[in-house]
Amino acid sequence: MYKLTSATVPKRVESANKWLWRPWYVYEAYKKKWFEVLKLFVKVAPGVPSRKRKVVITARRRTALDYDNLVAGCKPILDFLKKWFWIRDDSPLWIEVEYRQEKSEKEETVLEIFGARKEPDPIRRPTKYVSLEPRDPWRS
């Protein structure tokens, strides 16, 4: 696979225990913070992908998280990639996600997206022409 883009974001992935058993707006605030930061570091994709892509998320932290909390903490990143057309959907049919952790004094998240070198254009179905002008009932 070919590396399409990569970004180093100066924000750490939080444990899901911080927002999991709290009201819904705590998670929404966490997700909103991720969206605001990622907008600065990741550009909009050129188009909707038509093939499966691979996403590698590397969390660099002082203390390691267990795998479940790491995956749940990375969910806003996948939601952002879907919203900005880097991935078609976050289901296993459309992406392969690899989660990594590294111990580091500098807390940051590294995001890498891999895909085919050249993807075909998505299938476009012909649309039926609809005229907006009033139709004359005496003409066929």
Residue, then its C-alpha position, 0 to 999 in steps of 0.5 A: m500500500y501507498k502512504l497517502t498522508s501522515a500527521t503528527v498531532p500534539k494531543r494525547v489519546e485519553s483513556a476511555n475511563k475518563w468519559l465512558w460512564r459519564p453523561w453523553y456531553v462529556y464524550e461530545a466535548y472530547k470528540k469536539k476537542w479532537f475535531e478542532v485539533l485535527k482540522l489544523f493538521v489534516k487536510v481534506a481528502p480529494g474525494v470519497p475513497s472507493r477501496k479499502r484503506k489502512v489507518v495506523i494510529t500511534a499514541r505516544r504517551r508517558t504511561a501506556l493504556d490497555y488496548d480497550n481504552l486505546v481503541a475507544g480513545c481513538k474513536p473520535i479520530l476515525d469519526f473525523l476521518k470519515k467526516w473529511f472523506w479519508i475513509r468511507d466508513d469505519s466498519p471493517l469492510w472499508i478500513e483496517v485499523e492498526y493501533r500502536q503505543e510508544k512510551s515517550e516524554k512528548e505526548e502526541t498522536v501520529l496518524e498515517i493513512f495508506g491506500a492504493r496509489k491510484e483509485p478509480d473514480p467512484i461509480r456515478r449513476p446517470t441521473k434522469y433529466v428533470s426540467l424545471e420549466p412548466r410543461d405545456p399539456w398540449r405538446s407531447 
